[in-house]
Amino acid sequence: MRFLMIGAGGIGAYYAARLLEAGHDVTLTARGTHLAALQQNGLKVVHPEFSFQGAVDALDHQHLQQQYQADQFDLIIITLKAGATQSILTELKDWLATADCPVLSLQNGVDNEPQIAADLGNDRTVGGLAVRIGGHIIEPGVIEAKGPAQVVMGAWPNAKATATSNGFLQSLTETFNAAQIPTTLSDDIQYQLWRKLLINNGVNPLSALTWLDTQKLTHHPAYGKAVYRMMEETALAAKADGVALSKTDVDEMFELISTFDAIKTSMLVDREKGRPLELDDICGAVLRRCDAQGEAAPTTELVQALLEQELGQK
């Protein structure tokens, strides 16, 4: 198959390397020194169970539109920061409109798929999440990743509400699994995205505030309780989207992140590198939906406010 990976950061580059190793054609987009390194030296990925080094087809978005048509790709995968979703859809609007190829989001948050669907329609939108993977650019052109790096995907917002071909998604799932990307197909991907947000809202902002990895955070006598409360607030927020998350969901996700390898969250890495944080896409998504229901999310609100104060945003 032929894939376009929009965003060759830690997550996107890892999955691209797996697909390339399996013999598929992959084009990546990037910018700055990372793009220059990919073009000059190729891509290097280091993972405890996998390594890759080789030349890659890497472009910026301007040259992508000049050199390729959107219908040359079987699947477009977006792995950018969530805050960039709308801007990339706007930038590539005319280019994307020339084809009907599906677009898969593998991003944090619960607002990416609605944005893609608003522009391209539910039938071209594939919801997805990367599970149990930590991946970062450690130097231009070089990626370090860890974890099983699973993928869950499905028709948006669920299998019953769209005409997206289940045959295509089943074939895509088999392709990913054959490329050593453990992948499952969900009939209700919106529910799965909210389950992941339980973890993201639970640990991402608090790790950026405390500078602690997930193990130190969840096993701390006070911070661990705060993580759990922020997960509970996320479950409350999900009701605004018609998604029911139970105490069992919260308990399972807390157990998952507590027993997973100690990793620096993406938000902590972004803070270390002085990059913008996905606060609005994680905490903001929870706070907006709780507010719309007249519900309180005091722990999420406090952690976001403290981070904004430290970062000079408020």
VEXKOLNU-102209 format. One record per residue (C-alpha): residue number from 0; residue in three letters; x, y negated, z. Coordinates in Angstrom, 3 decimals, m for minus. Example, Ala and Ser with C-alpha at 12.3 -4.5 7.8 and 13.67 -1.06 7.14 Angstrom:
2
[atom 0,'Ala',[12.300,4.500,7.800]],
[atom 1,'Ser',[13.670,1.060,7.140]],
//
This chain:
314
[atom 0,'Met',[0.000,0.000,0.000]],
[atom 1,'Arg',[0.990,m3.640,m0.357]],
[atom 2,'Phe',[0.782,m5.806,2.757]],
[atom 3,'Leu',[1.205,m9.496,3.467]],
[atom 4,'Met',[2.320,m10.260,7.027]],
[atom 5,'Ile',[1.590,m13.897,7.851]],
[atom 6,'Gly',[3.888,m14.621,10.768]],
[atom 7,'Ala',[7.095,m12.607,11.048]],
[atom 8,'Gly',[7.568,m13.096,14.791]],
[atom 9,'Gly',[8.145,m10.336,17.308]],
[atom 10,'Ile',[4.851,m8.534,16.710]],
[atom 11,'Gly',[4.504,m9.064,12.964]],
[atom 12,'Ala',[8.100,m8.188,12.152]],
[atom 13,'Tyr',[7.943,m4.978,14.200]],
[atom 14,'Tyr',[4.865,m3.718,12.386]],
[atom 15,'Ala',[6.304,m4.863,9.053]],
[atom 16,'Ala',[9.458,m2.841,9.722]],
[atom 17,'Arg',[7.403,0.255,10.493]],
[atom 18,'Leu',[5.459,m0.129,7.249]],
[atom 19,'Leu',[8.619,m0.777,5.235]],
[atom 20,'Glu',[10.294,2.281,6.739]],
[atom 21,'Ala',[7.274,4.330,5.635]],
[atom 22,'Gly',[7.727,3.169,2.044]],
[atom 23,'His',[5.114,0.452,1.745]],
[atom 24,'Asp',[5.626,m2.969,0.149]],
[atom 25,'Val',[5.534,m5.793,2.686]],
[atom 26,'Thr',[5.889,m9.523,2.148]],
[atom 27,'Leu',[6.497,m11.635,5.251]],
[atom 28,'Thr',[6.039,m15.330,5.878]],
[atom 29,'Ala',[8.170,m17.330,8.259]],
[atom 30,'Arg',[9.809,m20.734,8.537]],
[atom 31,'Gly',[12.934,m22.541,9.691]],
[atom 32,'Thr',[16.094,m20.744,10.727]],
[atom 33,'His',[14.223,m17.457,11.149]],
[atom 34,'Leu',[13.106,m17.557,7.513]],
[atom 35,'Ala',[16.599,m18.488,6.358]],
[atom 36,'Ala',[18.085,m15.551,8.270]],
[atom 37,'Leu',[15.495,m13.139,6.872]],
[atom 38,'Gln',[16.279,m14.281,3.337]],
[atom 39,'Gln',[20.059,m14.224,3.755]],
[atom 40,'Asn',[20.648,m11.310,6.103]],
[atom 41,'Gly',[17.437,m9.300,6.088]],
[atom 42,'Leu',[15.414,m8.167,9.098]],
[atom 43,'Lys',[16.774,m6.326,12.133]],
[atom 44,'Val',[14.392,m4.708,14.627]],
[atom 45,'Val',[15.549,m3.029,17.828]],
[atom 46,'His',[13.151,m0.799,19.778]],
[atom 47,'Pro',[13.941,2.004,22.265]],
[atom 48,'Glu',[12.524,4.569,19.814]],
[atom 49,'Phe',[13.055,2.847,16.474]],
[atom 50,'Ser',[15.537,0.663,14.665]],
[atom 51,'Phe',[15.404,m1.046,11.316]],
[atom 52,'Gln',[17.773,m3.185,9.328]],
[atom 53,'Gly',[17.307,m4.121,5.716]],
[atom 54,'Ala',[16.482,m6.705,3.121]],
[atom 55,'Val',[12.937,m8.078,3.158]],
[atom 56,'Asp',[10.727,m10.206,0.941]],
[atom 57,'Ala',[10.320,m13.320,3.103]],
[atom 58,'Leu',[8.787,m16.618,2.012]],
[atom 59,'Asp',[7.291,m19.804,3.333]],
[atom 60,'His',[3.622,m20.457,2.576]],
[atom 61,'Gln',[4.305,m22.824,m0.292]],
[atom 62,'His',[6.397,m20.284,m2.190]],
[atom 63,'Leu',[3.978,m17.497,m1.272]],
[atom 64,'Gln',[1.204,m19.306,m3.154]],
[atom 65,'Gln',[3.502,m20.016,m6.095]],
[atom 66,'Gln',[4.840,m16.488,m6.476]],
[atom 67,'Tyr',[1.870,m14.298,m5.575]],
[atom 68,'Gln',[m1.876,m14.074,m6.057]],
[atom 69,'Ala',[m3.894,m13.056,m3.024]],
[atom 70,'Asp',[m5.431,m10.116,m4.882]],
[atom 71,'Gln',[m1.969,m8.557,m5.255]],
[atom 72,'Phe',[m2.221,m7.460,m1.616]],
[atom 73,'Asp',[m4.317,m4.609,m0.245]],
[atom 74,'Leu',[m4.383,m6.225,3.194]],
[atom 75,'Ile',[m3.368,m9.553,4.695]],
[atom 76,'Ile',[m2.328,m9.363,8.359]],
[atom 77,'Ile',[m2.165,m12.476,10.524]],
[atom 78,'Thr',[0.198,m12.288,13.504]],
[atom 79,'Leu',[0.610,m16.010,14.164]],
[atom 80,'Lys',[m0.056,m17.694,17.488]],
[atom 81,'Ala',[m3.799,m18.030,17.944]],
[atom 82,'Gly',[m3.658,m21.812,17.854]],
[atom 83,'Ala',[m2.405,m21.676,14.260]],
[atom 84,'Thr',[m5.274,m19.633,12.842]],
[atom 85,'Gln',[m7.474,m22.470,11.655]],
[atom 86,'Ser',[m4.576,m24.447,10.190]],
[atom 87,'Ile',[m3.349,m21.467,8.162]],
[atom 88,'Leu',[m6.867,m20.763,6.909]],
[atom 89,'Thr',[m7.109,m24.389,5.815]],
[atom 90,'Glu',[m3.650,m24.366,4.211]],
[atom 91,'Leu',[m4.348,m21.158,2.258]],
[atom 92,'Lys',[m8.067,m21.768,1.651]],
[atom 93,'Asp',[m7.947,m22.092,m2.145]],
[atom 94,'Trp',[m5.399,m19.279,m2.476]],
[atom 95,'Leu',[m7.457,m16.897,m0.330]],
[atom 96,'Ala',[m10.638,m17.792,m2.221]],
[atom 97,'Thr',[m9.257,m16.275,m5.421]],
[atom 98,'Ala',[m9.471,m12.730,m4.026]],
[atom 99,'Asp',[m11.611,m10.485,m1.874]],
[atom 100,'Cys',[m8.827,m8.640,m0.016]],
[atom 101,'Pro',[m9.530,m8.133,3.700]],
[atom 102,'Val',[m7.738,m10.033,6.451]],
[atom 103,'Leu',[m6.724,m8.342,9.704]],
[atom 104,'Ser',[m5.993,m10.397,12.806]],
[atom 105,'Leu',[m3.477,m9.010,15.298]],
[atom 106,'Gln',[m3.441,m12.045,17.597]],
[atom 107,'Asn',[m4.196,m12.980,21.162]],
[atom 108,'Gly',[m7.602,m14.284,22.118]],
[atom 109,'Val',[m11.188,m13.837,21.001]],
[atom 110,'Asp',[m11.610,m16.821,18.669]],
[atom 111,'Asn',[m9.467,m15.765,15.678]],
[atom 112,'Glu',[m11.907,m13.381,14.016]],
[atom 113,'Pro',[m14.824,m15.837,14.257]],
[atom 114,'Gln',[m12.662,m18.445,12.517]],
[atom 115,'Ile',[m11.628,m16.018,9.769]],
[atom 116,'Ala',[m15.216,m14.837,9.316]],
[atom 117,'Ala',[m16.483,m18.422,9.101]],
[atom 118,'Asp',[m14.114,m19.061,6.184]],
[atom 119,'Leu',[m14.059,m15.700,4.426]],
[atom 120,'Gly',[m17.156,m13.853,5.638]],
[atom 121,'Asn',[m17.608,m10.883,7.939]],
[atom 122,'Asp',[m17.015,m8.409,5.115]],
[atom 123,'Arg',[m13.428,m9.617,4.600]],
[atom 124,'Thr',[m12.685,m9.873,8.314]],
[atom 125,'Val',[m11.059,m6.992,10.183]],
[atom 126,'Gly',[m10.773,m7.452,13.921]],
[atom 127,'Gly',[m7.699,m6.091,15.600]],
[atom 128,'Leu',[m5.403,m6.116,18.573]],
[atom 129,'Ala',[m1.865,m5.033,19.277]],
[atom 130,'Val',[m1.778,m2.978,22.470]],
[atom 131,'Arg',[1.116,m2.235,24.814]],
[atom 132,'Ile',[3.776,m3.990,22.789]],
[atom 133,'Gly',[6.239,m6.657,23.764]],
[atom 134,'Gly',[8.124,m8.234,20.884]],
[atom 135,'His',[10.225,m11.376,20.559]],
[atom 136,'Ile',[12.686,m13.050,18.235]],
[atom 137,'Ile',[15.978,m12.872,20.132]],
[atom 138,'Glu',[17.886,m14.683,17.385]],
[atom 139,'Pro',[16.958,m15.683,13.830]],
[atom 140,'Gly',[16.251,m12.554,11.829]],
[atom 141,'Val',[16.530,m10.247,14.855]],
[atom 142,'Ile',[13.564,m8.787,16.755]],
[atom 143,'Glu',[13.542,m6.920,20.039]],
[atom 144,'Ala',[10.407,m4.886,20.797]],
[atom 145,'Lys',[9.282,m2.354,23.370]],
[atom 146,'Gly',[6.237,m0.280,24.170]],
[atom 147,'Pro',[4.103,2.212,22.198]],
[atom 148,'Ala',[2.934,m0.668,19.970]],
[atom 149,'Gln',[m0.559,0.635,19.354]],
[atom 150,'Val',[m3.171,m0.999,17.143]],
[atom 151,'Val',[m6.942,m0.973,17.525]],
[atom 152,'Met',[m8.990,m2.336,14.641]],
[atom 153,'Gly',[m12.493,m2.371,13.268]],
[atom 154,'Ala',[m15.069,m4.111,11.102]],
[atom 155,'Trp',[m16.127,m7.507,12.429]],
[atom 156,'Pro',[m17.937,m7.966,14.750]],
[atom 157,'Asn',[m18.841,m4.266,14.865]],
[atom 158,'Ala',[m19.428,m1.357,12.526]],
[atom 159,'Lys',[m23.203,m1.837,12.461]],
[atom 160,'Ala',[m23.200,m5.544,11.596]],
[atom 161,'Thr',[m21.064,m5.645,8.451]],
[atom 162,'Ala',[m20.768,m4.049,5.053]],
[atom 163,'Thr',[m16.992,m3.699,5.359]],
[atom 164,'Ser',[m16.058,m0.347,3.849]],
[atom 165,'Asn',[m15.539,2.210,6.566]],
[atom 166,'Gly',[m13.697,4.296,3.979]],
[atom 167,'Phe',[m11.099,1.555,3.532]],
[atom 168,'Leu',[m10.663,1.126,7.282]],
[atom 169,'Gln',[m10.330,4.881,7.789]],
[atom 170,'Ser',[m7.699,5.025,5.048]],
[atom 171,'Leu',[m5.903,2.051,6.604]],
[atom 172,'Thr',[m5.925,3.758,10.003]],
[atom 173,'Glu',[m4.383,6.875,8.478]],
[atom 174,'Thr',[m1.758,4.754,6.718]],
[atom 175,'Phe',[m0.770,3.020,9.953]],
[atom 176,'Asn',[m0.570,6.299,11.870]],
[atom 177,'Ala',[1.584,7.842,9.157]],
[atom 178,'Ala',[3.903,4.830,9.543]],
[atom 179,'Gln',[4.284,5.640,13.271]],
[atom 180,'Ile',[1.945,2.839,14.327]],
[atom 181,'Pro',[m0.496,4.603,16.676]],
[atom 182,'Thr',[m3.840,3.270,15.456]],
[atom 183,'Thr',[m7.475,3.867,16.331]],
[atom 184,'Leu',[m10.611,2.653,14.579]],
[atom 185,'Ser',[m13.214,1.044,16.833]],
[atom 186,'Asp',[m16.935,0.751,16.134]],
[atom 187,'Asp',[m17.074,m2.330,18.388]],
[atom 188,'Ile',[m13.897,m4.345,17.938]],
[atom 189,'Gln',[m15.331,m7.448,19.631]],
[atom 190,'Tyr',[m15.654,m5.445,22.856]],
[atom 191,'Gln',[m12.058,m4.242,22.486]],
[atom 192,'Leu',[m10.798,m7.804,21.959]],
[atom 193,'Trp',[m12.463,m8.912,25.167]],
[atom 194,'Arg',[m10.922,m5.962,26.999]],
[atom 195,'Lys',[m7.512,m7.157,25.862]],
[atom 196,'Leu',[m8.324,m10.700,26.961]],
[atom 197,'Leu',[m8.806,m9.263,30.446]],
[atom 198,'Ile',[m5.073,m8.581,30.452]],
[atom 199,'Asn',[m4.035,m11.715,28.585]],
[atom 200,'Asn',[m5.914,m14.073,30.882]],
[atom 201,'Gly',[m4.874,m12.023,33.893]],
[atom 202,'Val',[m1.109,m12.129,33.406]],
[atom 203,'Asn',[m0.080,m14.526,30.623]],
[atom 204,'Pro',[m0.739,m17.917,32.274]],
[atom 205,'Leu',[0.270,m16.779,35.755]],
[atom 206,'Ser',[3.539,m15.319,34.449]],
[atom 207,'Ala',[4.331,m18.624,32.740]],
[atom 208,'Leu',[3.598,m20.435,36.000]],
[atom 209,'Thr',[5.659,m18.123,38.252]],
[atom 210,'Trp',[8.370,m17.069,35.750]],
[atom 211,'Leu',[7.695,m13.425,36.711]],
[atom 212,'Asp',[7.385,m10.376,34.448]],
[atom 213,'Thr',[4.254,m8.246,34.498]],
[atom 214,'Gln',[5.558,m5.723,37.034]],
[atom 215,'Lys',[6.667,m8.320,39.584]],
[atom 216,'Leu',[3.425,m10.217,39.036]],
[atom 217,'Thr',[0.945,m7.376,39.428]],
[atom 218,'His',[2.785,m5.791,42.364]],
[atom 219,'His',[3.096,m9.036,44.326]],
[atom 220,'Pro',[0.672,m9.026,47.305]],
[atom 221,'Ala',[m0.786,m12.443,46.448]],
[atom 222,'Tyr',[m0.197,m12.830,42.727]],
[atom 223,'Gly',[m1.609,m9.366,42.031]],
[atom 224,'Lys',[m4.909,m10.414,43.627]],
[atom 225,'Ala',[m4.947,m13.564,41.509]],
[atom 226,'Val',[m4.388,m11.468,38.366]],
[atom 227,'Tyr',[m7.390,m9.333,39.272]],
[atom 228,'Arg',[m9.591,m12.367,39.977]],
[atom 229,'Met',[m8.694,m13.907,36.615]],
[atom 230,'Met',[m9.650,m10.635,34.962]],
[atom 231,'Glu',[m12.997,m10.743,36.761]],
[atom 232,'Glu',[m13.539,m14.287,35.492]],
[atom 233,'Thr',[m12.763,m13.084,31.954]],
[atom 234,'Ala',[m15.416,m10.392,32.261]],
[atom 235,'Leu',[m17.893,m13.063,33.326]],
[atom 236,'Ala',[m16.975,m15.225,30.322]],
[atom 237,'Ala',[m17.521,m12.321,27.892]],
[atom 238,'Lys',[m21.254,m12.405,28.579]],
[atom 239,'Ala',[m21.452,m15.645,26.583]],
[atom 240,'Asp',[m20.505,m13.632,23.473]],
[atom 241,'Gly',[m22.944,m10.859,24.303]],
[atom 242,'Val',[m20.146,m8.544,25.435]],
[atom 243,'Ala',[m20.664,m6.593,28.656]],
[atom 244,'Leu',[m17.454,m5.858,30.563]],
[atom 245,'Ser',[m17.928,m3.786,33.712]],
[atom 246,'Lys',[m15.897,m3.461,36.887]],
[atom 247,'Thr',[m14.567,m0.243,35.369]],
[atom 248,'Asp',[m13.194,m2.244,32.417]],
[atom 249,'Val',[m11.478,m4.665,34.804]],
[atom 250,'Asp',[m10.046,m1.839,36.910]],
[atom 251,'Glu',[m8.754,0.052,33.857]],
[atom 252,'Met',[m7.045,m2.992,32.384]],
[atom 253,'Phe',[m5.496,m3.933,35.718]],
[atom 254,'Glu',[m4.192,m0.383,36.086]],
[atom 255,'Leu',[m2.828,m0.471,32.539]],
[atom 256,'Ile',[m0.839,m3.670,32.961]],
[atom 257,'Ser',[0.309,m2.650,36.466]],
[atom 258,'Thr',[1.812,0.629,35.251]],
[atom 259,'Phe',[3.133,m0.594,31.878]],
[atom 260,'Asp',[6.839,m1.339,31.475]],
[atom 261,'Ala',[7.922,m4.636,33.001]],
[atom 262,'Ile',[7.710,m7.180,30.190]],
[atom 263,'Lys',[7.885,m10.905,29.823]],
[atom 264,'Thr',[4.538,m12.073,28.531]],
[atom 265,'Ser',[4.411,m14.036,25.297]],
[atom 266,'Met',[3.402,m17.122,27.253]],
[atom 267,'Leu',[6.404,m16.804,29.565]],
[atom 268,'Val',[8.750,m16.432,26.594]],
[atom 269,'Asp',[7.166,m19.455,24.955]],
[atom 270,'Arg',[7.723,m21.489,28.113]],
[atom 271,'Glu',[11.352,m20.365,28.354]],
[atom 272,'Lys',[11.901,m21.458,24.763]],
[atom 273,'Gly',[10.047,m24.749,25.196]],
[atom 274,'Arg',[7.307,m23.793,22.742]],
[atom 275,'Pro',[3.599,m24.651,23.066]],
[atom 276,'Leu',[1.608,m22.192,25.160]],
[atom 277,'Glu',[m1.585,m20.422,24.068]],
[atom 278,'Leu',[m3.419,m21.891,27.045]],
[atom 279,'Asp',[m6.445,m23.088,25.117]],
[atom 280,'Asp',[m6.795,m19.756,23.330]],
[atom 281,'Ile',[m6.595,m17.704,26.514]],
[atom 282,'Cys',[m7.595,m19.710,29.593]],
[atom 283,'Gly',[m9.593,m22.174,27.509]],
[atom 284,'Ala',[m11.630,m19.389,25.908]],
[atom 285,'Val',[m12.613,m18.162,29.376]],
[atom 286,'Leu',[m13.330,m21.595,30.848]],
[atom 287,'Arg',[m15.451,m22.778,27.917]],
[atom 288,'Arg',[m17.660,m19.724,28.023]],
[atom 289,'Cys',[m18.040,m19.751,31.793]],
[atom 290,'Asp',[m18.951,m23.423,31.649]],
[atom 291,'Ala',[m21.544,m22.735,28.946]],
[atom 292,'Gln',[m23.207,m20.246,31.298]],
[atom 293,'Gly',[m23.024,m22.529,34.319]],
[atom 294,'Glu',[m20.556,m20.152,35.960]],
[atom 295,'Ala',[m17.303,m20.946,37.768]],
[atom 296,'Ala',[m13.847,m19.550,37.008]],
[atom 297,'Pro',[m11.836,m21.232,39.783]],
[atom 298,'Thr',[m8.645,m19.149,39.609]],
[atom 299,'Thr',[m8.298,m19.500,35.847]],
[atom 300,'Glu',[m9.060,m23.214,36.150]],
[atom 301,'Leu',[m6.451,m23.700,38.862]],
[atom 302,'Val',[m3.685,m21.793,37.061]],
[atom 303,'Gln',[m4.309,m23.694,33.838]],
[atom 304,'Ala',[m4.310,m27.030,35.678]],
[atom 305,'Leu',[m1.044,m26.219,37.446]],
[atom 306,'Leu',[0.602,m25.194,34.182]],
[atom 307,'Glu',[m0.616,m28.310,32.414]],
[atom 308,'Gln',[0.763,m30.467,35.217]],
[atom 309,'Glu',[4.167,m28.766,35.094]],
[atom 310,'Leu',[4.252,m29.074,31.314]],
[atom 311,'Gly',[3.179,m32.712,31.456]],
[atom 312,'Gln',[0.027,m32.063,29.437]],
[atom 313,'Lys',[m2.312,m33.719,31.910]],
//
